[in-house]
Amino acid sequence: MPIIGLIGHPVAHSKSPQMQNAAFAHVGLADWRYELWDTPHETLPSRMAELSEREDVVGCNVTIPHKQAVLPYLSAVSAHARAIGAVNTIVKRGQGLLGDNTDWIGFLADLDFHGVEVGPTTQALVLGAGGSARAVVYALASRGARVWVHNRTPARAQHLLDDLVRASHWREMGERCAVAPTVDSVCHAVNLIVNCTSAGMWPHEDDSPWPDAAPFPARAVLYDLVYKPRVTKLMRQAEAAGTRAIGGLGMLAEQGAAAFEQWTGVPAARVSAIMREVIAQL
């Protein structure tokens, strides 16, 4: 029985098993199974060794806090994951482990799903400088967008941009991306806002990363990677100002579908709809 798991800590809240197992059934892979593998930091070495040694394991997803910590255990890393500096999908080839990142693919796919075009006319503000922000900035830059990154610690935002430029060799990205010292300094110019912080995520639903004094650009789109709750305080703030708001459930489905394709060879387009349907009902 082919098995795939989710490595992280904690993982009990994850919707991935329901989503992935429904997709397996949908395409006739009824004997495949997706499991949760709670992995505290001190057990990561043994978990990765087990991943290599077990013949029934096809691969896994990786989530917080291990998206960067797994890198030394991998036989190879895709150019995308290396540029982003984080892995969320591992595929097993023999005893070798190949790392990739499908978060950036899922983000762009969900924007496409919602009819939000990303290109050289996009002026984006990314809130946060963690692993998800790296994937989002990489995704936006790959389509030629102008990107500002705001973080409570500006040096961390600059470090993110320096890493991406160095790893991707995109000189143009260095020219089109910059640190925003404050939200106020750029919010008037942007047409896309992406929240990559955990502010507003359960159980801290009353939090928001948006400063009270900063206006929302009415013609912009807000994309909040948080999906629990489905409507965050930030989304309510944006909608009250006339800004369109989109939650992160669709990105969860699309990145999962992209990972599914790597494990099974079944095109992501065949399972993304069933994944969206399943998580919408959870």
Secondary structure in CASP SS format (residue, H / E / C, confidence):
PFRMAT SS
TARGET T0000
AUTHOR 0000-0000-0000
METHOD secondary structure of the structure
MODEL  1
M C 1.00
P C 1.00
I E 1.00
I E 1.00
G E 1.00
L E 1.00
I E 1.00
G E 1.00
H C 1.00
P C 1.00
V C 1.00
A C 1.00
H C 1.00
S C 1.00
K C 1.00
S H 1.00
P H 1.00
Q H 1.00
M H 1.00
Q H 1.00
N H 1.00
A H 1.00
A H 1.00
F H 1.00
A H 1.00
H H 1.00
V C 1.00
G C 1.00
L C 1.00
A C 1.00
D C 1.00
W C 1.00
R E 1.00
Y E 1.00
E E 1.00
L E 1.00
W E 1.00
D E 1.00
T C 1.00
P C 1.00
H H 1.00
E H 1.00
T H 1.00
L H 1.00
P H 1.00
S H 1.00
R H 1.00
M H 1.00
A H 1.00
E H 1.00
L H 1.00
S H 1.00
E H 1.00
R C 1.00
E C 1.00
D C 1.00
V E 1.00
V E 1.00
G E 1.00
C E 1.00
N E 1.00
V E 1.00
T C 1.00
I C 1.00
P C 1.00
H C 1.00
K C 1.00
Q C 1.00
A C 1.00
V C 1.00
L H 1.00
P H 1.00
Y H 1.00
L C 1.00
S C 1.00
A E 1.00
V E 1.00
S C 1.00
A H 1.00
H H 1.00
A H 1.00
R H 1.00
A H 1.00
I H 1.00
G C 1.00
A C 1.00
V C 1.00
N C 1.00
T E 1.00
I E 1.00
V E 1.00
K E 1.00
R E 1.00
G C 1.00
Q C 1.00
G E 1.00
L E 1.00
L E 1.00
G E 1.00
D E 1.00
N C 1.00
T C 1.00
D H 1.00
W H 1.00
I H 1.00
G H 1.00
F H 1.00
L H 1.00
A H 1.00
D H 1.00
L H 1.00
D H 1.00
F H 1.00
H C 1.00
G C 1.00
V C 1.00
E C 1.00
V C 1.00
G C 1.00
P C 1.00
T C 1.00
T C 1.00
Q E 1.00
A E 1.00
L E 1.00
V E 1.00
L E 1.00
G C 1.00
A C 1.00
G C 1.00
G H 1.00
S H 1.00
A H 1.00
R H 1.00
A H 1.00
V H 1.00
V H 1.00
Y H 1.00
A H 1.00
L H 1.00
A H 1.00
S H 1.00
R C 1.00
G C 1.00
A C 1.00
R E 1.00
V E 1.00
W E 1.00
V E 1.00
H E 1.00
N C 1.00
R C 1.00
T C 1.00
P H 1.00
A H 1.00
R H 1.00
A H 1.00
Q H 1.00
H H 1.00
L H 1.00
L H 1.00
D H 1.00
D H 1.00
L H 1.00
V H 1.00
R H 1.00
A H 1.00
S H 1.00
H C 1.00
W C 1.00
R H 1.00
E H 1.00
M H 1.00
G H 1.00
E H 1.00
R H 1.00
C E 1.00
A E 1.00
V E 1.00
A C 1.00
P C 1.00
T C 1.00
V C 1.00
D C 1.00
S C 1.00
V C 1.00
C H 1.00
H H 1.00
A H 1.00
V C 1.00
N C 1.00
L E 1.00
I E 1.00
V E 1.00
N E 1.00
C C 1.00
T C 1.00
S C 1.00
A C 1.00
G C 1.00
M C 1.00
W C 1.00
P C 1.00
H C 1.00
E C 1.00
D C 1.00
D C 1.00
S C 1.00
P C 1.00
W C 1.00
P C 1.00
D C 1.00
A C 1.00
A C 1.00
P C 1.00
F C 1.00
P C 1.00
A C 1.00
R C 1.00
A C 1.00
V E 1.00
L E 1.00
Y E 1.00
D E 1.00
L C 1.00
V C 1.00
Y C 1.00
K C 1.00
P C 1.00
R C 1.00
V C 1.00
T C 1.00
K H 1.00
L H 1.00
M H 1.00
R H 1.00
Q H 1.00
A H 1.00
E H 1.00
A H 1.00
A C 1.00
G C 1.00
T C 1.00
R E 1.00
A E 1.00
I E 1.00
G C 1.00
G C 1.00
L H 1.00
G H 1.00
M H 1.00
L H 1.00
A H 1.00
E H 1.00
Q H 1.00
G H 1.00
A H 1.00
A H 1.00
A H 1.00
F H 1.00
E H 1.00
Q H 1.00
W H 1.00
T H 1.00
G C 1.00
V C 1.00
P C 1.00
A H 1.00
A H 1.00
R H 1.00
V C 1.00
S H 1.00
A H 1.00
I H 1.00
M H 1.00
R H 1.00
E H 1.00
V H 1.00
I H 1.00
A H 1.00
Q H 1.00
L C 1.00
END
